[in-house]
Amino acid sequence: MRERVTMQLPDSVRGMRLDQVLASELELSRSLVAKLIKQKDVQVNGKIPRKSAEVFPEDQVEVLLPDTSPKSLETPFELPILFEDADIVVVNKPVGVAAHAAPGWKGPTVIGALLAAGHQVATSGPSERIGIVHRLDVGTSGALVVAKSERAYRQLQEDFRARRVEKIYHALVQGYLEPAQGTISAPVGRHPSRDFKMAVVEGGRPAITHYRTLELLPGASLLEVQLETGRTHQIRVHMQAMGHCLVGDPIYGGNPLLAKKLGLERQWLHAVSLGFTHPVTGEKMTFEAPLSPDLVAALEKLRSWDASKLGF
């Protein structure tokens, strides 16, 4: 079932192209956005616009979203649950699993698995994202919270928007960062020529990443990364911009030979800790998500190497 949504545009979109705004705000590919506009599934102030039309915060934009409803009959899979009560469920999302259904994604989802296993999920939000207040990339594992009650959904959304949630990742990057601890502040937006990628671009959304080096390894560094903002692919984009791509991340410049030697089929990135105030009880809570086996194995293998014999 398709859902029509009315968007509240932020001040930062003033004078931007409609297709760029929709791609960024709805986190859809520009090709899909172009298709929606061509199908007349988008209206601006009650009129059918051109994709290049400029939009402003005061504009009323309505979009008929694609049908990406979660499949309640999705086959259950092992979804490690770190915590659950009547209002929230915190999971250790496995690699290869999306947070929610999306155009073009036919694999398993966190929401589909929870519904299939009989868990309650908040019904607020777009139909394909019910209960979802933040996301992790398909190729990123780790701690993810899902709202079960409507009250929890509203409060968690506000907490994430107000940056009151502590999100800490462990990331393995190529090379050694100078300085070993610091902050990256660079705007992130759609890549100008590759629709499926993000990049540091002028006019992108503000993005702030804090990092510190935990361990120096042969040809690589293990980092603790704390996100102040939560842009799509933010850590991967910022690390590439620093010249220290994530190990195992070919989309953002990772060395494929290194990934192969380590047995990695995805970026070495894990949401290791998630801290927030319980949306109903007010209790301060922090959840730790153990590293997945493929990341542990790659790390142990790298620790055993002789840096002088890397060969790449």
C-alpha positions as CSV (number, residue, x, y, z in Angstrom):
1,M,0.0,0.0,0.0
2,R,1.4,3.4,-1.0
3,E,1.3,6.3,1.5
4,R,1.1,10.0,0.8
5,V,3.2,12.2,3.1
6,T,3.4,15.9,3.6
7,M,6.9,17.1,4.2
8,Q,8.1,19.7,6.6
9,L,11.2,21.2,4.8
10,P,14.1,22.6,6.9
11,D,15.5,26.1,6.4
12,S,18.6,24.6,4.8
13,V,16.8,23.7,1.6
14,R,16.0,27.3,0.5
15,G,16.4,27.6,-3.2
16,M,17.6,24.0,-3.7
17,R,16.4,21.8,-6.5
18,L,13.3,19.7,-5.7
19,D,14.9,16.3,-6.8
20,Q,18.0,17.0,-4.6
21,V,15.8,17.9,-1.6
22,L,13.6,14.8,-2.0
23,A,16.6,12.5,-2.4
24,S,18.2,13.9,0.7
25,E,15.2,14.3,3.0
26,L,13.5,11.0,2.0
27,E,16.8,9.1,1.6
28,L,15.8,7.8,-1.8
29,S,18.0,7.6,-5.0
30,R,17.7,10.4,-7.4
31,S,16.6,8.0,-10.1
32,L,13.7,6.9,-8.0
33,V,12.8,10.6,-7.1
34,A,12.9,11.4,-10.8
35,K,10.5,8.5,-11.5
36,L,8.1,9.7,-8.8
37,I,8.1,13.2,-10.2
38,K,7.6,11.9,-13.8
39,Q,4.7,9.8,-12.5
40,K,3.1,12.9,-11.0
41,D,3.4,11.4,-7.5
42,V,4.9,14.7,-6.2
43,Q,3.1,18.0,-5.7
44,V,4.5,21.3,-4.6
45,N,1.8,23.7,-3.3
46,G,-0.8,21.6,-5.1
47,K,0.9,21.7,-8.5
48,I,2.9,19.2,-10.5
49,P,6.5,20.4,-10.5
50,R,9.6,20.0,-12.7
51,K,12.4,18.0,-11.0
52,S,14.6,21.1,-11.3
53,A,12.1,23.4,-9.6
54,E,13.5,25.3,-6.7
55,V,11.8,24.8,-3.3
56,F,11.7,26.8,-0.1
57,P,10.9,26.0,3.6
58,E,7.5,27.4,3.4
59,D,6.5,25.2,0.4
60,Q,4.0,22.4,1.0
61,V,5.5,19.3,-0.7
62,E,3.4,16.1,-0.9
63,V,4.8,12.8,-2.0
64,L,3.1,9.5,-2.8
65,L,5.8,7.1,-1.6
66,P,6.6,3.7,-3.3
67,D,5.0,0.6,-1.8
68,T,7.7,-0.7,0.5
69,S,5.6,-2.0,3.3
70,P,7.4,-4.4,5.7
71,K,6.6,-8.1,5.1
72,S,4.9,-9.3,8.3
73,L,5.3,-12.8,7.0
74,E,9.0,-12.5,6.5
75,T,10.8,-15.7,7.6
76,P,12.2,-15.1,11.1
77,F,16.0,-15.1,11.4
78,E,18.3,-14.9,14.4
79,L,18.0,-11.3,15.6
80,P,20.0,-10.9,18.8
81,I,18.0,-8.8,21.3
82,L,19.9,-6.8,23.8
83,F,16.9,-5.4,25.7
84,E,13.1,-5.3,25.4
85,D,10.2,-3.9,27.4
86,A,6.8,-2.6,26.5
87,D,8.1,0.5,24.8
88,I,11.4,-0.3,23.1
89,V,13.5,-3.2,21.7
90,V,17.3,-2.9,21.2
91,V,18.9,-5.4,18.8
92,N,22.4,-6.2,17.7
93,K,21.7,-5.9,14.0
94,P,23.5,-8.5,11.9
95,V,25.4,-7.7,8.7
96,G,23.3,-8.1,5.6
97,V,20.1,-7.0,7.2
98,A,18.4,-3.6,6.5
99,A,16.7,-1.7,9.2
100,H,13.5,-1.5,7.1
101,A,12.2,-2.2,3.6
102,A,13.3,0.1,0.9
103,P,13.0,0.4,-2.9
104,G,15.2,-2.2,-4.5
105,W,16.0,-4.1,-1.3
106,K,14.7,-7.6,-1.3
107,G,16.7,-9.0,1.6
108,P,15.8,-9.4,5.3
109,T,14.9,-6.4,7.5
110,V,14.9,-5.8,11.3
111,I,11.2,-4.7,11.2
112,G,10.1,-7.7,9.1
113,A,11.9,-10.1,11.5
114,L,10.4,-8.5,14.6
115,L,6.9,-8.6,13.1
116,A,7.4,-12.2,11.9
117,A,8.5,-13.2,15.4
118,G,5.4,-11.6,17.0
119,H,6.9,-8.5,18.5
120,Q,4.9,-5.3,18.7
121,V,6.2,-2.3,16.8
122,A,5.0,1.3,16.8
123,T,2.8,2.1,13.8
124,S,4.0,5.8,13.5
125,G,6.1,6.9,10.6
126,P,6.0,5.9,6.9
127,S,4.6,2.4,6.4
128,E,8.0,1.0,5.4
129,R,9.7,2.5,8.5
130,I,7.2,1.9,11.3
131,G,9.0,1.9,14.6
132,I,12.3,3.0,13.1
133,V,13.9,6.1,14.6
134,H,17.5,5.6,13.3
135,R,19.2,3.2,10.9
136,L,22.4,1.3,10.3
137,D,23.7,0.5,6.8
138,V,23.0,-3.1,5.5
139,G,26.8,-3.7,5.7
140,T,27.1,-2.3,9.2
141,S,26.3,-4.3,12.3
142,G,25.6,-3.3,15.9
143,A,23.2,-1.7,18.3
144,L,19.8,-0.4,17.0
145,V,16.8,0.7,18.9
146,V,13.2,0.2,17.6
147,A,10.1,1.9,19.1
148,K,7.3,-0.4,20.2
149,S,4.9,2.2,21.6
150,E,3.7,5.4,20.0
151,R,5.0,7.5,22.9
152,A,8.4,5.9,22.6
153,Y,8.5,6.6,18.9
154,R,7.7,10.3,19.3
155,Q,10.2,10.8,22.1
156,L,13.1,8.9,20.5
157,Q,12.6,10.8,17.3
158,E,12.9,14.0,19.2
159,D,16.0,12.8,21.1
160,F,17.8,11.7,17.9
161,R,16.9,15.0,16.2
162,A,18.1,17.0,19.2
163,R,21.4,14.9,19.3
164,R,20.7,13.6,22.8
165,V,21.6,10.0,21.9
166,E,25.2,8.8,22.2
167,K,26.2,6.7,19.2
168,I,29.6,5.0,19.4
169,Y,31.2,2.9,16.7
170,H,34.4,0.9,16.3
171,A,35.9,1.2,12.8
172,L,39.0,-0.3,11.3
173,V,40.6,2.1,8.8
174,Q,43.6,2.0,6.5
175,G,46.7,3.7,7.6
176,Y,47.3,5.9,10.7
177,L,45.5,9.1,11.4
178,E,47.2,12.4,12.3
179,P,46.2,13.6,14.7
180,A,45.4,10.3,16.4
181,Q,42.3,11.9,18.0
182,G,40.2,14.7,16.5
183,T,36.9,15.9,15.0
184,I,35.8,15.9,11.4
185,S,33.3,18.6,10.5
186,A,32.4,18.4,6.8
187,P,29.0,18.6,5.0
188,V,27.7,15.3,3.5
189,G,25.3,15.0,0.6
190,R,24.6,13.0,-2.5
191,H,27.6,12.3,-4.7
192,P,27.4,14.6,-7.7
193,S,27.8,11.8,-10.3
194,R,27.2,8.5,-8.5
195,D,23.6,8.2,-7.3
196,F,24.2,5.4,-4.8
197,K,27.0,7.2,-3.0
198,M,27.3,10.1,-0.6
199,A,30.2,12.5,-0.5
200,V,31.6,15.6,1.2
201,V,30.0,18.3,-0.9
202,E,29.4,22.0,-0.7
203,G,25.8,22.6,0.3
204,G,25.5,19.1,2.0
205,R,24.0,18.6,5.4
206,P,26.2,19.5,8.4
207,A,28.0,16.4,9.6
208,I,30.3,16.0,12.7
209,T,32.4,13.0,13.5
210,H,34.6,12.6,16.6
211,Y,37.3,9.9,16.6
212,R,40.2,8.6,18.6
213,T,42.7,5.8,17.9
214,L,42.3,2.8,20.1
215,E,45.0,0.5,18.5
216,L,47.7,0.8,15.8
217,L,47.9,-2.4,13.7
218,P,49.9,-3.4,10.6
219,G,48.8,-0.8,8.0
220,A,45.6,0.0,9.8
221,S,44.1,1.7,12.9
222,L,41.2,0.6,15.1
223,L,39.2,3.7,16.0
224,E,36.5,4.6,18.4
225,V,34.1,6.9,16.5
226,Q,31.3,9.0,18.1
227,L,28.7,10.6,15.8
228,E,27.3,14.0,16.7
229,T,25.1,13.9,13.6
230,G,23.7,10.9,11.7
231,R,24.0,11.4,8.0
232,T,23.8,8.5,5.5
233,H,27.2,6.8,5.3
234,Q,28.7,9.5,7.5
235,I,31.7,7.6,8.9
236,R,32.5,6.0,5.6
237,V,32.4,9.3,3.8
238,H,34.4,11.2,6.4
239,M,37.1,8.6,6.6
240,Q,37.5,8.5,2.9
241,A,37.8,12.3,2.9
242,M,40.6,12.0,5.5
243,G,42.4,9.5,3.2
244,H,41.8,6.6,5.6
245,C,39.1,4.5,4.0
246,L,37.4,1.8,6.1
247,V,38.9,-1.6,5.6
248,G,36.6,-3.8,3.5
249,D,34.7,-0.8,2.0
250,P,35.2,-0.9,-1.8
251,I,32.4,1.7,-2.4
252,Y,34.4,4.3,-0.5
253,G,37.9,3.4,-1.5
254,G,38.8,0.4,0.6
255,N,41.7,-1.8,-0.7
256,P,40.0,-5.0,-2.1
257,L,43.2,-7.0,-1.7
258,L,43.4,-6.2,2.0
259,A,39.7,-7.1,2.4
260,K,40.3,-10.4,0.7
261,K,43.3,-11.3,2.8
262,L,41.2,-10.6,5.9
263,G,38.2,-12.5,4.7
264,L,36.0,-9.4,4.8
265,E,33.0,-9.1,2.6
266,R,31.8,-5.7,4.0
267,Q,33.2,-2.6,5.7
268,W,34.8,-3.1,9.1
269,L,32.3,-1.0,11.0
270,H,30.2,-1.8,14.1
271,A,27.8,0.2,16.3
272,V,29.3,-0.9,19.6
273,S,27.4,1.3,22.0
274,L,24.1,3.1,22.1
275,G,23.1,5.4,25.0
276,F,19.9,7.3,25.5
277,T,17.2,8.2,28.1
278,H,14.4,5.7,28.2
279,P,11.6,7.5,26.3
280,V,8.9,6.6,28.9
281,T,10.7,5.9,32.3
282,G,13.4,8.5,32.0
283,E,16.1,6.0,33.0
284,K,19.6,6.6,31.5
285,M,20.4,3.5,29.5
286,T,23.5,2.3,27.6
287,F,23.7,-0.9,25.5
288,E,26.8,-2.7,24.3
289,A,26.7,-4.8,21.2
290,P,29.4,-7.5,20.9
291,L,31.4,-7.6,17.7
292,S,30.2,-10.0,15.0
293,P,32.4,-13.0,14.3
294,D,33.7,-11.8,10.9
295,L,35.0,-8.6,12.4
296,V,36.6,-10.4,15.3
297,A,38.3,-12.8,12.9
298,A,39.6,-10.0,10.7
299,L,41.0,-8.1,13.7
300,E,42.8,-11.2,15.1
301,K,44.3,-12.0,11.7
302,L,45.6,-8.4,11.3
303,R,47.1,-8.4,14.7
304,S,49.2,-11.5,13.8
305,W,50.7,-9.9,10.7
306,D,54.2,-8.6,10.2
307,A,53.8,-5.0,9.0
308,S,57.0,-5.2,7.0
309,K,55.6,-8.0,4.9
310,L,52.2,-6.6,3.9
311,G,53.0,-6.2,0.2
312,F,50.3,-3.5,-0.4
